[in-house]
């Protein structure tokens, strides 16, 4: 219980985004992307997340704790 409370008070804050799987909204977003009206900025592609020797988790954690992300952080999970 103490660990939960201390983690809540002093731990890093994470944000999650839940997408609404309505096909008409997804079609509209896809159309905006194809027309060039929306630009997606990718800050970094992190590879090797499934590799034990990789420091990919630390890279992602640093982005989440830093809070200064200017674009999308892509996690490449291919082996």
ChimeraX attribute file (.defattr): number of C-alpha atoms within 10 A of each C-alpha:
attribute: neighborCount
match mode: 1-to-1
recipient: residues
	/A:1	6
	/A:2	7
	/A:3	8
	/A:4	9
	/A:5	10
	/A:6	10
	/A:7	12
	/A:8	11
	/A:9	10
	/A:10	8
	/A:11	11
	/A:12	12
	/A:13	12
	/A:14	9
	/A:15	5
	/A:16	5
	/A:17	5
	/A:18	5
	/A:19	7
	/A:20	8
	/A:21	8
	/A:22	8
	/A:23	9
	/A:24	9
	/A:25	11
	/A:26	13
	/A:27	11
	/A:28	11
	/A:29	13
	/A:30	12
	/A:31	13
	/A:32	13
	/A:33	13
	/A:34	11
	/A:35	8
	/A:36	9
	/A:37	9
	/A:38	12
	/A:39	9
	/A:40	9
	/A:41	10
	/A:42	12
	/A:43	12
	/A:44	14
	/A:45	10
	/A:46	16
	/A:47	17
	/A:48	16
	/A:49	19
	/A:50	13
	/A:51	13
	/A:52	9
	/A:53	8
	/A:54	12
	/A:55	13
	/A:56	18
	/A:57	17
	/A:58	11
	/A:59	12
	/A:60	17
	/A:61	12
	/A:62	12
	/A:63	13
	/A:64	16
	/A:65	13
	/A:66	11
	/A:67	11
	/A:68	9
	/A:69	13
	/A:70	10
	/A:71	11
	/A:72	12
	/A:73	16
	/A:74	13
	/A:75	15
	/A:76	13
	/A:77	11
	/A:78	9
	/A:79	8
